């Protein structure tokens, strides 16, 4: 009888240990999946923001060079407001387009 009780106790302890291991493994798997999903989402957002920043910088640099060259050719030195107004409008349009494309 004592051996039976000991065997049942041992089996019960081993079942409890197996359940503990399974629970720990499941928790680890869930944590890893959540971390991977969060990293993928964050990387996508960071990549989208990075693309937007690069596009805006390139557009602004090209636009400023082009408009400055035109101003120098026209000898219109005092019309800086026109330059910056156009640059701001283009930046806003590019940002809106990139955000709409990334959200869509």
N, C-alpha and C positions, 0 to 999 in steps of 0.2 A: 504494500500500500504506500509506504514511504517513497519507494522508487517511482511509483506512478505519479505521486504528487510532485516529486522532484523533476520528473520528465515533463509534466504539464507546465510546471513553473519555468523550466528551461525553454520549452517550446514557446510559452507566452512571452518570455523575455526576448527570445529570438524574433518573434513576430513583432514585438514592440520596437526592437532595434531595426528590423527591416522597414517598418512603417516610418520610423524616424529618418532613416536613410532616404527613403522614397520622398518624404516631405521635403527634406533638405535639397535633394536633387531637383524636385519640382520648383522650389523657391529659387534656386540658382538659375534654372532655365527661364523662369518668368522674369527675373531681374535682368538676365542677359538679353532677352528679347526686348524688354522695355528700353534698355540702354541702347541697343542697336537701332530701334525705331526712333528714339530721341536724337541720336547722332545723325541718322539719315535725314531727318527733318531739319535739324540745325544746319547740316552741311548744305542741304538744298537752299535754305534761306540765305546762308552766308554766300553761297555761290551766286544766287540771284542778285544779292546786294552788290557783290563784287563785280559782276557783269554790268550792272547798272552804273556803278561808279566809273568803271573803265570806259563805257560808252559815253557817259556824260563828259568825262575829262577829254577824251579824243575829240568829241564834237566841239567842245568849248575851245580847245587849242586850235583846231582847224578854223573855226569861225573867227576867233580873235585874229589869227594870222591873216586870214582873207580880208577881214574888214579893215584891219590896220594898214594892209597893203593898199587897199582901195583908198583909204583916207590919205595916205601918203601920196598916192598918185594924183588925187584931187587937190592935195594941199589943204585939206579940211581938218586942221589940227584941233579946233575947239569943239568938235562934235563928239565928245566922249560919251555923252548920255545916250546917243543913238546906238553906239556900240554896245554898251552894257544893257540897254533895254532889249536889244535883239538877242544878246547872249542869255539873259534871264528867261526870255520867252522860249528860246530853243531848249534850254536846260529843263524847264518845266514840261515842255511837250515830250522830250525824250524820257524823263522820269515817269510821266503818266503812261506813255506807251509801254515802257519796260514793265511797270507794275501791272498793267492790264494783261500783258502777254504772260507774265509769270503767274498771275492769279488764275487766268483762264487756262 
